[in-house]
């Protein structure tokens, strides 16, 4: 079985209502939904969830992290593509 780190990364887009906040490859995404916190890795089943206000944490393929503050919206996962659309969002680190 291949190591997960050897596979192509998730393709992630974090978008605010009026602009793209960040996009790129990632190993993992963690976001706060109305049902609780969710972690997304490669191969995750298709999903559509409502975001709560909170952090979206993206772990890059090299292990570094990007954190965005997102204010309400939705998260979509399909075919290793994660799209986060928020009413307002900004990078905090």
C-alpha positions as CSV (number, residue, x, y, z in Angstrom):
1,X,0.0,0.0,0.0
2,X,1.4,3.4,-0.9
3,X,2.1,6.0,1.8
4,X,-0.5,8.8,1.8
5,X,2.3,11.4,1.6
6,X,3.3,9.9,-1.8
7,X,-0.2,10.5,-3.3
8,X,-1.3,13.7,-5.0
9,X,-2.6,16.2,-2.4
10,X,-6.1,17.4,-1.9
11,X,-6.9,20.4,-4.0
12,X,-8.3,23.1,-1.7
13,X,-10.0,26.5,-2.3
14,X,-11.0,28.9,0.5
15,X,-13.2,31.6,-1.0
16,X,-14.9,34.6,0.6
17,X,-18.0,36.1,-0.9
18,X,-15.9,38.7,-2.9
19,X,-12.5,37.1,-3.3
20,X,-10.4,33.9,-3.2
21,X,-8.5,33.7,0.1
22,X,-6.2,30.8,-0.6
23,X,-6.0,27.8,-2.9
24,X,-3.4,25.0,-3.4
25,X,-2.6,21.4,-2.5
26,X,-3.0,20.1,1.0
27,X,-2.6,16.9,3.0
28,X,-5.5,17.6,5.4
29,X,-8.3,20.2,6.0
30,X,-10.1,20.7,9.3
31,X,-13.1,22.9,9.6
32,X,-15.9,23.7,12.0
33,X,-19.4,22.8,10.8
34,X,-22.8,23.0,12.4
35,X,-22.5,19.3,13.3
36,X,-19.0,19.8,14.8
37,X,-15.4,19.8,13.6
38,X,-14.6,17.7,10.6
39,X,-11.3,16.5,9.1
40,X,-10.9,15.8,5.4
41,X,-8.2,13.5,3.9
42,X,-7.7,12.1,0.4
43,X,-10.4,9.7,-0.6
44,X,-13.1,11.3,1.6
45,X,-16.6,10.5,0.5
46,X,-18.5,13.3,-1.2
47,X,-19.9,15.8,1.4
48,X,-21.7,19.1,1.6
49,X,-21.7,20.7,5.1
50,X,-22.8,24.0,6.5
51,X,-19.8,25.9,8.1
52,X,-20.0,27.5,11.5
53,X,-17.9,30.6,12.3
54,X,-14.4,29.4,13.2
55,X,-11.0,28.3,12.0
56,X,-10.3,26.4,8.8
57,X,-6.9,24.6,9.3
58,X,-5.1,23.4,6.2
59,X,-2.0,21.2,6.5
60,X,0.2,21.5,3.4
61,X,2.0,18.6,1.9
62,X,5.2,19.7,3.6
63,X,3.6,19.7,7.0
64,X,3.2,23.5,7.3
65,X,-0.1,24.9,8.3
66,X,-2.3,27.7,7.0
67,X,-5.2,28.9,9.2
68,X,-8.1,31.0,7.9
69,X,-11.0,32.5,9.9
70,X,-14.2,31.7,8.2
71,X,-17.6,33.2,8.9
72,X,-20.6,31.0,7.9
73,X,-20.9,29.3,4.6
74,X,-20.4,25.8,3.3
75,X,-17.8,23.1,2.7
76,X,-17.9,20.8,-0.3
77,X,-15.8,17.7,-0.9
78,X,-15.8,15.7,-4.1
79,X,-13.0,13.8,-5.9
80,X,-10.3,15.0,-3.6
81,X,-11.3,18.7,-4.2
82,X,-12.3,20.7,-1.1
83,X,-14.1,24.0,-1.6
84,X,-14.9,26.2,1.3
85,X,-17.1,29.2,0.6
86,X,-17.7,31.7,3.4
87,X,-19.6,34.9,3.8
88,X,-16.3,36.4,5.0
89,X,-12.9,34.8,5.4
90,X,-9.3,35.8,5.9
91,X,-5.9,34.2,6.6
92,X,-4.8,34.5,10.2
93,X,-1.5,32.5,9.8
